[in-house]
Amino acid sequence: MKNSWEKLAKLDRRVIYFLLLLVVVVPIIFPFRLKPKAMPPVEKLFNHIDTIPDDKCLVISVDYTPDTEPELHPMAIALLRHAFAQRKKVGVLCISLLGLGLAQDALATVSEEFNSRAQTNADSIISGRDFVFWGWQTPPLVPILGMGENIAKVFPLDYYGNRTDTLPIMQKIKNYNDVAILVSIAGSAVPFWYITYAQTSFGVKIGAGSTAVQAADFYPYLNSGQVTGMMSGMKGGAEYEQLVEERLGVYGRRRATDAMSSQTAAHIWIMITIIIGNIGYFVMRRRKK
Amino acid sequence: MKIRLPLILVLVTGIVGALPFIIPHGIAQSFDNEFRNSILRIIAAFSLVLGVGSIVRHHTYKIKWKRENWQYSWILLISLVITSIIGLFGGIEGTGALPTSVRGFSFDIQTIFVYMAIPLGATMFAMLSFFMASAAYRAFRARNFEATLLLIAAFIMMLGSVPLSSYIFPRLPGFAEWILTVPNTAAKRGMGFGIALGSLATSLKIILGIERGWLGGTK
């Protein structure tokens, strides 16, 4: 018996790894969908984007990299679905170079979704008319501050090589005055740079999409109103997907919601291992006494 | 001069970079605009040359002197050359001068990114979950009051960050949100003030040439 308690307190890490692998993989094969309930920061972000006036646009800064793609890419897709469904004008840029391919993928995925259902040219989502992909500019301070003065000057060409000042959408988007909200999605400190420079200097509204581990860092800014709304982690993405589907009736693959079954199982498994470890620890401690 | 010139550069650029935030005058603003839009971009372009140059040199030496795991350096250099050529001449989705599709098989830069860079990056990051699970099992022991408090908070946050919690305990997600909004914010704000004051003091010391560690330890 003594041995069993000791084993419980000192489980081999390979056992933990293997069981974690199982609890992550099995729900991917046999998913169970849990309806997420939107938390206030997500709802605030949704409501703000929902009420963007016609003369203003949504800017999405794709600042994440492939490592955080599973957690953050669904957020970009959900935001684009929301904006395109309501014919809001969208500008996309990247502060991280690796964000370029991810932004291109998100734009291609969502515009294809809408274009496959479109009946007329007016229903379609067209680059240069409904959205503009400005691409990447470095160092970060150049686009973050420069967009407050003249976006076309910071990005003379869009990602596809077109002159930005000739694009129809850019006739109404000159600088941050024409931006209703800028949502920076990142697994790094980029949203803080937007808060420090763009929000403080130009008063532009900032939204954030962050990984779950980083979310706690944003709450002081959320409380002070410097961040208008936020999606945190896979759950934040799932909540936004839920709002888009529930309130706008826009359907599509919900990657964050689908992944919640794996995340739920993994969290429960980690909690079980912690409980097991503590039981073993306390029994052994009592025996030592 | 080797020391003085960098110090003078830091002093001038440090002051020039900070002044536009407090002087709204047109001259200060347009100078700052020019400084950022032209000079900073040129410096950034040089850093690209420096970055690619140093990575090529580092791995070439590694191969030349057969240092540990030198074989991987070949993979890096070959990948660098191939993706650079495809990226430069193949266009974003195979629309460039270089053909990037053979009988329906595409290898344009976007395809390479989506089907190689994303899965590889995501896999590396996903490995963390295994280490975290193992570390949580070993570290989260209720040894004393503080550890118990941490353990309880971790449980609430873990449960609160999955939708299942709202089915079992409807008030738990709200409580998790409260932990983030109130105690977490209070602690973060205190830390934030400390970090900001520390950064300000260090920046001033660097600009004024008091702190010279960044010069590479030169006295």
Interface residues (C-beta under 8 A of the other chain):
Chain A: L11 R13 I16 Y17 L20 L21 V24 L34 K35 P36 K37 M39 P40 T65 P66 D67 T68 E69 P70 L98 G101 L102 Q104 D105 Q137 T138 P139 L141 V142 L145 G146 E149 K153 V154 Y159 Y160 S201 A212 A215 A216 D217 Y219 P220 L222 N223 G233 K235 A238 M260 Q263 T264 A266 H267 I268 W269 I270 M271 T273 I274 I276 G277 N278 Y281 F282
Chain B: F21 N33 R36 N37 L40 R41 I43 A44 I92 I109 Q110 F113 V114 A117 I118 P119 L120 G121 A122 M124 F125 A126 S129 F130 M132 A133 S134 A136 Y137 R138 F140 R141 A142 L151 A154 F155 M158 L159 S161 V162 P163 L164 S166 Y167 P173 E177 L180 T181 N184 T185 K188 R189 G192
